[in-house]
Amino acid sequence: MSYRIRMGDSLVALQRRPWLFLIELARYLLFGTGMLLAPVVQLAIFASSLLLDAHGMPMKDASAEKNMLPDLEILPVSCST
């Protein structure tokens, strides 16, 4: 699951715009607020490997059973391009 957010609202903006990082650093040091308070990993996804194909993609025709326990934890990370 993914969400599109504005660049200005993401932590990636701090990496791509060094001047914004300096502003956020000053805001953090002076007032204890700002984007630098955000945790890097905000989400963990638990899934069952029985619902994935050989490439790790969700199977389109798989039906989830009610007693199927998750055995994978997926932690989203940002990728540098």
Secondary structure, 3 states (H helix, E strand, C coil): CCCCCCHHHCCHHHHHCHHHHHHHHHHHHHHCCCHHHCCCCCCCEEECHHHECCCCCECCCCCCCCCCCCCEEECCCCCCC
